[in-house]
Amino acid sequence: MKQRTKLSIAVIGCGAFAGSFVPLFKSHPDVACVRVCDLIPERAASYAERFGVDIIPSFEDSLADPTVNAVALFTQRHLHGPMAVRALLAGKHVYSAVPMASTPEECKAIIDAVSTSHKIYMMGETCIYYPCAMFCKQEYERGTFGKFVFGEAQYFHDLSHFPPDYQADRRYSAALPPFFYPTHSTSMLLWATGAHATRVTAFGYRDTEENTPFAVGENAYDNEFSDEFSLMQLSDGGVARISECRRIGYKAPSSFISGFYGTKGSYQFNNAQHLVTRLTPTGVDLTDVSADVNPAAMEAHRTDEDFRQRVANHTWQANSHAPVQSGEVSRLPASFVDCPNGHMASHQFLIDDFCTAAASDTLPRVHAWLAARFTIPGLIAHESAKLGGVPLDIPDYGDAPQIW
């Protein structure tokens, strides 16, 4: 058995999102020290006071400091790839918020850096722990659905619901091509099926709103699309519809599987109702599995008059676990009991995954090879959309090594 190593983690980027994770890092039994840094010193100072942690002056200082053995990247999305490579080659384990990177080449560079450094890389993909994804994976592996035929997953998140500082950064953040942030959608179906995407065709919706950041010359990507839609061929022969939308009149759940269809059965979802059908000689058996897949706190309010209205506005979709998640809950450290959570109660799972993997030198669930398979299909889909739907092959960099 490999000897466990205590982690000294530098959290890079002190925006709104990272604040949900600093307490989890601090509370994990494999973590000895947490420090924070930000390009805006006032943000780092605010974090230091709020969470009772020390400040490390810069990302460069964290790489040079021999007492830091891990970094957690919560920086702007286009910076994740280059920063991850630098940290890995400096001998640090890396936890990265999604997405992995902005080009297939950057994804490959991270895989190469992991192989060279033998350090742990993990992409913090929340949606493999969403109850719908866990349920579909569980039932698919049990044979409930037969062979996978077709699935639909999407990330519908209107730009008006993003933090103000994100909306204000029109050059890099607000007008990020939707398919540069694909993993909340791709991960759910690919995790459930165990397949990877091999070919894609995609189309985009050109934004026409007044004063839009989605226009040639208005952003760093010359991106015109606020919404993008694709069909992907999977390695198991199935097909996936993946959609990423930033200008759409919808709120919650922002990430979800709407349909998962096999040769023997199917799963369907709409606003707190989860249905499974199984073929019979005369038709289908239909089962409502909502009580298993919805968060427990949500189900407790099902008879409330405003139930559906509250579901559609993200009530009960942060801290409460669903019964289907119970197996994962049982492995969480006791020190997490009073800690924050978020995104369908996935945050605690993510941080335990990373800390356990880095401390024991074992691959996490969303390691570099899987992160690339979640990320690259979206990057290629954006290229297809720019070409008006031309089908394109998706590069694949293989499976993780059998022996780590």
C-alpha positions as CSV (number, residue, x, y, z in Angstrom):
1,M,0.0,0.0,0.0
2,K,1.3,3.5,-0.9
3,Q,2.1,5.8,2.0
4,R,-0.3,8.7,2.3
5,T,1.1,12.2,2.0
6,K,-0.4,15.3,3.7
7,L,-1.4,18.0,1.2
8,S,-0.4,21.6,1.3
9,I,-2.8,23.3,-1.2
10,A,-2.6,26.7,-2.9
11,V,-6.0,27.8,-4.1
12,I,-5.4,30.0,-7.1
13,G,-8.2,32.5,-7.8
14,C,-10.4,34.0,-5.1
15,G,-13.6,34.6,-7.0
16,A,-17.1,33.7,-5.9
17,F,-16.9,30.0,-6.9
18,A,-13.7,29.1,-5.0
19,G,-15.3,30.2,-1.8
20,S,-17.4,27.1,-1.8
21,F,-14.3,24.9,-1.8
22,V,-11.8,26.4,0.6
23,P,-13.7,25.2,3.7
24,L,-13.8,21.7,2.1
25,F,-10.1,21.6,1.5
26,K,-9.5,22.9,5.0
27,S,-11.6,20.2,6.6
28,H,-10.3,17.2,4.7
29,P,-8.2,14.9,6.8
30,D,-5.6,14.6,4.2
31,V,-4.9,18.3,4.0
32,A,-2.4,20.0,6.4
33,C,-2.5,23.5,5.0
34,V,-4.5,25.8,2.7
35,R,-3.2,29.1,1.3
36,V,-4.9,31.4,-1.2
37,C,-3.8,33.9,-3.9
38,D,-5.4,36.2,-6.4
39,L,-4.2,38.8,-8.9
40,I,-6.4,41.3,-7.0
41,P,-4.8,41.4,-3.5
42,E,-8.0,42.6,-1.9
43,R,-9.7,39.4,-2.9
44,A,-7.0,37.2,-1.4
45,A,-7.1,39.3,1.8
46,S,-10.9,38.9,2.0
47,Y,-10.5,35.1,1.7
48,A,-7.8,35.0,4.3
49,E,-10.0,36.8,6.8
50,R,-13.1,34.9,5.9
51,F,-11.7,31.4,6.0
52,G,-8.8,31.8,8.4
53,V,-6.1,30.9,5.9
54,D,-2.7,32.4,4.8
55,I,-2.0,34.2,1.6
56,I,0.6,33.1,-1.0
57,P,1.6,36.1,-3.1
58,S,1.2,34.6,-6.6
59,F,0.8,31.5,-8.7
60,E,4.5,31.6,-9.5
61,D,5.3,31.6,-5.8
62,S,3.1,28.5,-5.3
63,L,5.1,26.7,-8.0
64,A,8.4,27.7,-6.5
65,D,7.5,27.0,-2.9
66,P,8.7,23.4,-2.0
67,T,6.1,23.3,0.9
68,V,3.2,23.5,-1.6
69,N,2.5,20.1,-3.1
70,A,-0.9,20.8,-4.7
71,V,-2.7,23.7,-6.4
72,A,-6.4,24.2,-7.0
73,L,-7.2,26.3,-10.1
74,F,-10.3,28.5,-9.9
75,T,-9.0,31.1,-12.5
76,Q,-10.6,32.2,-15.8
77,R,-11.6,29.3,-18.0
78,H,-9.2,30.0,-20.8
79,L,-6.2,29.9,-18.4
80,H,-6.9,26.4,-17.0
81,G,-4.9,24.5,-19.6
82,P,-1.6,26.4,-19.5
83,M,-1.6,26.8,-15.7
84,A,-2.3,23.1,-15.2
85,V,0.7,22.1,-17.4
86,R,3.0,24.6,-15.5
87,A,1.9,23.3,-12.1
88,L,2.3,19.6,-13.1
89,L,5.7,20.1,-14.5
90,A,6.7,22.0,-11.3
91,G,5.9,18.9,-9.4
92,K,2.4,19.8,-8.0
93,H,-0.8,17.9,-8.0
94,V,-3.6,19.8,-9.8
95,Y,-7.3,20.2,-9.1
96,S,-8.8,22.3,-11.9
97,A,-12.3,23.7,-12.2
98,V,-13.9,23.0,-15.5
99,P,-13.2,23.1,-18.3
100,M,-9.9,21.2,-18.8
101,A,-8.5,23.5,-21.5
102,S,-9.5,25.5,-24.6
103,T,-7.9,23.4,-27.3
104,P,-7.3,19.7,-27.9
105,E,-3.6,20.4,-27.9
106,E,-3.8,21.9,-24.4
107,C,-5.7,18.8,-23.3
108,K,-2.9,16.6,-24.7
109,A,-0.3,18.7,-23.1
110,I,-1.9,18.1,-19.7
111,I,-2.0,14.3,-20.3
112,D,1.7,14.4,-21.3
113,A,2.6,16.5,-18.2
114,V,0.8,14.0,-16.0
115,S,2.7,11.1,-17.6
116,T,6.0,13.0,-17.2
117,S,5.6,14.3,-13.7
118,H,3.5,11.4,-12.3
119,K,1.5,13.9,-10.4
120,I,-2.3,13.8,-10.0
121,Y,-4.5,15.9,-12.2
122,M,-8.3,16.0,-11.6
123,M,-10.9,18.1,-13.4
124,G,-13.7,19.1,-10.9
125,E,-16.6,17.9,-13.0
126,T,-19.7,18.1,-10.8
127,C,-22.2,16.4,-13.1
128,I,-20.9,12.8,-12.9
129,Y,-22.3,13.1,-9.3
130,Y,-25.7,14.5,-10.3
131,P,-28.4,12.1,-9.3
132,C,-29.7,11.7,-12.9
133,A,-26.2,10.7,-14.2
134,M,-25.6,8.3,-11.3
135,F,-29.0,6.7,-11.8
136,C,-28.5,6.2,-15.6
137,K,-25.1,4.7,-15.0
138,Q,-26.3,2.4,-12.3
139,E,-29.3,1.2,-14.3
140,Y,-27.4,0.9,-17.5
141,E,-24.7,-1.3,-15.9
142,R,-27.5,-3.4,-14.4
143,G,-28.9,-4.0,-17.9
144,T,-32.1,-2.1,-17.4
145,F,-31.8,-0.2,-20.7
146,G,-30.2,-2.9,-22.8
147,K,-27.7,-1.5,-25.4
148,F,-27.3,2.2,-25.4
149,V,-29.0,3.8,-28.5
150,F,-29.5,7.5,-27.9
151,G,-29.3,10.1,-25.1
152,E,-29.9,13.8,-24.6
153,A,-27.9,16.0,-22.2
154,Q,-27.7,19.8,-21.9
155,Y,-26.4,22.7,-19.9
156,F,-29.0,25.5,-20.1
157,H,-27.6,28.5,-18.2
158,D,-28.8,31.9,-19.3
159,L,-26.0,34.5,-19.2
160,S,-28.2,36.7,-17.0
161,H,-27.8,34.1,-14.2
162,F,-24.0,34.3,-14.2
163,P,-22.1,36.4,-11.6
164,P,-21.8,40.1,-12.4
165,D,-18.0,40.0,-12.8
166,Y,-18.3,37.2,-15.3
167,Q,-20.9,39.1,-17.3
168,A,-18.6,42.2,-17.2
169,D,-15.7,40.4,-18.8
170,R,-17.0,40.5,-22.3
171,R,-13.7,39.7,-24.0
172,Y,-13.0,36.3,-22.4
173,S,-15.8,35.2,-20.1
174,A,-19.2,36.4,-21.2
175,A,-18.8,35.5,-24.9
176,L,-17.0,32.2,-24.3
177,P,-18.2,29.8,-27.0
178,P,-20.7,27.6,-25.3
179,F,-19.0,24.5,-26.5
180,F,-15.7,25.6,-24.9
181,Y,-17.6,24.7,-21.6
182,P,-19.1,21.4,-22.6
183,T,-18.3,19.0,-19.8
184,H,-21.5,19.4,-17.7
185,S,-23.4,18.0,-20.7
186,T,-20.9,15.5,-22.1
187,S,-19.8,14.0,-18.8
188,M,-23.3,12.8,-17.8
189,L,-23.9,10.6,-20.9
190,L,-20.2,9.5,-21.3
191,W,-19.9,8.6,-17.6
192,A,-23.1,6.7,-17.7
193,T,-22.3,4.7,-20.9
194,G,-18.6,4.4,-20.5
195,A,-18.2,5.4,-24.1
196,H,-16.4,8.3,-25.7
197,A,-17.4,10.5,-28.6
198,T,-15.8,9.8,-32.0
199,R,-17.4,12.2,-34.5
200,V,-19.6,15.3,-34.3
201,T,-21.8,17.6,-36.3
202,A,-23.0,20.9,-34.7
203,F,-24.9,24.1,-35.3
204,G,-24.9,27.4,-33.5
205,Y,-27.5,30.1,-32.8
206,R,-26.1,33.5,-33.8
207,D,-27.0,36.0,-31.0
208,T,-28.9,39.1,-32.1
209,E,-29.6,40.8,-28.8
210,E,-28.8,44.5,-28.5
211,N,-25.2,45.2,-27.3
212,T,-24.3,41.5,-27.5
213,P,-20.8,40.3,-26.7
214,F,-21.4,37.4,-29.1
215,A,-20.0,39.0,-32.3
216,V,-16.9,39.0,-34.4
217,G,-14.5,41.6,-33.0
218,E,-16.4,41.8,-29.7
219,N,-14.6,39.0,-27.9
220,A,-11.3,37.1,-27.9
221,Y,-12.8,34.2,-29.8
222,D,-14.6,36.1,-32.6
223,N,-17.5,34.0,-31.4
224,E,-21.0,34.7,-32.6
225,F,-22.9,31.8,-31.0
226,S,-24.7,32.2,-27.7
227,D,-26.2,28.7,-28.1
228,E,-24.7,25.6,-29.7
229,F,-26.3,22.2,-30.5
230,S,-24.6,18.9,-31.6
231,L,-25.1,15.3,-32.5
232,M,-22.2,13.0,-31.5
233,Q,-21.4,9.5,-32.6
234,L,-20.2,7.4,-29.6
235,S,-17.6,4.6,-29.6
236,D,-20.3,2.1,-28.5
237,G,-22.4,2.9,-31.6
238,G,-24.9,5.1,-29.8
239,V,-25.7,8.7,-30.6
240,A,-25.8,11.7,-28.2
241,R,-27.4,15.1,-28.5
242,I,-25.4,17.6,-26.6
243,S,-26.6,21.2,-26.2
244,E,-24.9,24.2,-24.6
245,C,-27.0,27.4,-24.2
246,R,-26.3,30.8,-22.8
247,R,-29.2,32.8,-24.1
248,I,-32.2,30.8,-23.3
249,G,-35.3,31.3,-21.1
250,Y,-34.7,28.5,-18.7
251,K,-33.0,28.1,-15.3
252,A,-33.1,24.8,-13.4
253,P,-31.8,22.2,-13.3
254,S,-29.2,23.9,-15.5
255,S,-27.5,20.5,-16.2
256,F,-29.6,17.4,-16.8
257,I,-30.1,14.3,-18.8
258,S,-33.5,14.7,-20.5
259,G,-33.5,11.2,-22.1
260,F,-31.5,8.0,-22.0
261,Y,-32.7,5.3,-24.4
262,G,-31.7,1.7,-24.9
263,T,-32.9,-1.3,-26.8
264,K,-34.8,-2.6,-23.7
265,G,-35.8,0.5,-21.8
266,S,-35.5,4.2,-21.3
267,Y,-35.2,7.1,-18.8
268,Q,-36.9,10.5,-19.2
269,F,-36.9,13.6,-17.1
270,N,-38.8,16.9,-16.8
271,N,-39.0,19.3,-13.9
272,A,-38.7,16.9,-10.9
273,Q,-40.3,13.9,-12.6
274,H,-38.1,10.9,-13.5
275,L,-39.6,8.1,-15.4
276,V,-38.3,4.7,-16.5
277,T,-39.9,2.4,-19.1
278,R,-39.1,-1.2,-19.8
279,L,-40.3,-3.1,-22.8
280,T,-42.8,-5.9,-22.3
281,P,-44.5,-8.2,-24.8
282,T,-47.5,-6.0,-24.8
283,G,-46.0,-2.5,-24.4
284,V,-43.9,-1.0,-21.6
285,D,-43.9,-1.0,-17.8
286,L,-43.6,2.6,-16.6
287,T,-42.1,3.4,-13.2
288,D,-41.8,6.8,-11.5
289,V,-38.4,6.9,-9.9
290,S,-38.5,10.5,-8.8
291,A,-38.2,9.7,-5.1
292,D,-34.9,7.9,-5.7
293,V,-33.4,10.6,-8.0
294,N,-34.7,13.9,-6.6
295,P,-32.9,15.4,-3.5
296,A,-34.6,14.3,-0.3
297,A,-35.4,17.9,0.6
298,M,-37.1,18.4,-2.7
299,E,-39.3,15.3,-2.3
300,A,-40.3,16.4,1.1
301,H,-42.0,19.4,-0.4
302,R,-43.7,17.6,-3.4
303,T,-47.2,18.4,-2.2
304,D,-46.5,22.1,-1.7
305,E,-48.6,24.3,-4.0
306,D,-45.6,26.1,-5.4
307,F,-43.4,23.0,-5.7
308,R,-42.8,23.0,-9.5
309,Q,-42.2,26.8,-9.5
310,R,-39.5,26.4,-6.8
311,V,-37.9,23.4,-8.5
312,A,-37.6,25.5,-11.7
313,N,-35.8,28.2,-9.8
314,H,-33.1,26.0,-8.2
315,T,-34.6,25.4,-4.8
316,W,-33.3,22.2,-3.0
317,Q,-30.6,21.7,-5.7
318,A,-27.5,22.5,-3.7
319,N,-27.1,20.7,-0.3
320,S,-29.6,17.9,-0.2
321,H,-28.6,14.4,-1.3
322,A,-30.8,12.1,-3.3
323,P,-31.2,8.4,-2.3
324,V,-29.3,7.3,-5.4
325,Q,-26.2,9.2,-4.0
326,S,-26.2,7.4,-0.7
327,G,-23.4,5.1,-1.6
328,E,-21.1,8.0,-2.2
329,V,-22.2,9.8,0.9
330,S,-21.1,7.0,3.1
331,R,-17.4,7.4,2.0
332,L,-17.2,11.1,2.9
333,P,-15.0,12.1,5.9
334,A,-16.9,12.9,9.1
335,S,-15.2,16.3,9.1
336,F,-17.4,17.3,6.1
337,V,-20.7,17.1,8.1
338,D,-21.0,20.8,8.8
339,C,-19.3,22.0,5.6
340,P,-20.9,23.7,2.6
341,N,-22.0,21.8,-0.5
342,G,-23.4,22.8,-3.9
343,H,-24.4,21.7,-7.4
344,M,-26.7,18.8,-6.5
345,A,-24.5,18.1,-3.4
346,S,-21.5,17.2,-5.6
347,H,-18.9,19.6,-4.1
348,Q,-18.0,17.3,-1.2
349,F,-17.6,14.3,-3.5
350,L,-15.2,16.2,-5.7
351,I,-12.9,17.4,-3.0
352,D,-12.8,14.0,-1.3
353,D,-12.0,12.5,-4.7
354,F,-9.1,14.8,-5.3
355,C,-7.6,14.9,-1.8
356,T,-7.8,11.1,-1.4
357,A,-6.2,10.6,-4.9
358,A,-3.4,13.1,-4.3
359,A,-2.6,11.9,-0.8
360,S,-2.5,8.2,-1.8
361,D,-1.1,8.7,-5.3
362,T,-4.0,7.0,-7.1
363,L,-5.9,8.2,-10.1
364,P,-9.1,10.1,-9.3
365,R,-12.3,9.4,-11.2
366,V,-12.0,12.4,-13.6
367,H,-8.3,12.0,-14.3
368,A,-6.6,13.6,-17.3
369,W,-7.6,11.0,-19.9
370,L,-11.2,11.1,-18.9
371,A,-11.2,14.9,-18.6
372,A,-10.0,15.1,-22.2
373,R,-12.8,12.8,-23.4
374,F,-15.3,15.1,-21.7
375,T,-13.8,18.3,-23.0
376,I,-12.5,17.8,-26.5
377,P,-15.9,16.8,-28.1
378,G,-17.2,20.3,-27.3
379,L,-14.1,22.0,-28.8
380,I,-14.5,20.1,-32.0
381,A,-18.3,20.7,-32.0
382,H,-17.6,24.4,-32.0
383,E,-15.4,24.0,-35.1
384,S,-18.2,22.1,-36.8
385,A,-20.7,24.8,-35.9
386,K,-18.4,27.5,-37.4
387,L,-18.3,25.4,-40.6
388,G,-22.1,25.1,-40.8
389,G,-22.4,21.6,-39.4
390,V,-19.6,19.8,-41.3
391,P,-19.1,16.4,-39.5
392,L,-15.6,16.2,-37.9
393,D,-13.6,13.5,-36.2
394,I,-12.9,13.9,-32.5
395,P,-9.3,13.3,-31.4
396,D,-8.9,10.7,-28.6
397,Y,-5.8,10.2,-26.5
398,G,-6.7,6.8,-25.1
399,D,-7.4,5.3,-21.7
400,A,-5.6,6.0,-18.5
401,P,-2.7,3.6,-17.8
402,Q,-3.7,0.3,-16.2
403,I,-1.0,0.6,-13.6
404,W,-0.4,4.0,-12.1
